[in-house]
Amino acid sequence: MDKTIKGYDKIEQTPPVHRITPGETTFHRNYGLRICLSIRGGKSPPATKMTPRYFEFYCISHMFEGRGLHWDKERGENPVPPGSILCTTPGHLHFYGGDDDFYTEDSLCFHGPVADMLCRSGVFRRGIFKFGTERALLPIIELAADPRDESQLQANIALQKFICDLHLGSIGEGDKKRQDFDLLIGQIKKFPRKWWSVKEMSEFCGMSEVNFRRLFKRRFGISPKDYITRSKIAIASEKLCSTNTPVAKIAEELGFYDPFHFSRRFKSSTGMPPSEFRRSNLKR
């Protein structure tokens, strides 16, 4: 049977809204994050009519069994294969459910200022992500079901770690690219004197420069060149604070052209010249 999306051509119709369930505690308000709903092994039957809806909350749905379909205005209809993670944000018109099979999921719904921050920073993003069928949300669901503050704390921390792991896992577009980035960072740390060019870094990772810049910025939040500079300044800061190594020697060890070049770059990054930074922070 062909499925139709009710209201697909008439989005101005008032769609249903899934509300935040009550139950926020003082702990949740102070922490800034609350898991308001969790589903363990929920089964949605195959849909014949798909009614777009809004959520008031953020949602992570892990479809570990069956076959699903997702729709929104940005992407249209897309299949959701088993092992997919589907992330949804508040106020986003969408639909997901079974596609000629049950949509079997574990899911977590959550809200609060911490969730908003994760979304604004791009760490939590709408979309469909490959993950695998291991039911990784179950430990968080177990913790969230316990109303004690200590369990809610553990659930919040576990949820944030899961979101960060998902972000880092999807950002590099596959295990191979993630490993290449990790190897590159290892080489940068191993040879702090070297000034890597973007061409050298992209070739090391086996990518085009354009693709490398894009993926590097999305994973680390800064450009490759900025990363090199910040790495050198971080090493210099530690040496200035914990050793009596002369400034000129530190500059040489980190590959700066001369102490004046080093001092200019260091002051630009930290707001003070190396000598003043050392006086202010030297560990005695």
Secondary structure, 3 states (H helix, E strand, C coil): CCCEECCCCCCCCCCCEECCCCCCCHHHHHHCCEEEEEEEEEEECECCEECCEEECCEEEEEEEEEEEEEEECCCEEEEECCCEEEEECCCCCEEEEEEEEEEEEEEEEEECHHHHHHHHCCCCCCEEEECCCCCCCHHHHHHHCCCCHHHHHHHHHHHHHHHHHHHHHHHCCCHHHHHHHHHHHHHHHHCCCCCCCHHHHHHHCCCCHHHHHHHHHHHHCCCHHHHHHHHHHHHHHHHHHHCCCCHHHHHHHCCCCCHHHHHHHHHHHHCCCHHHHHHHHCCC
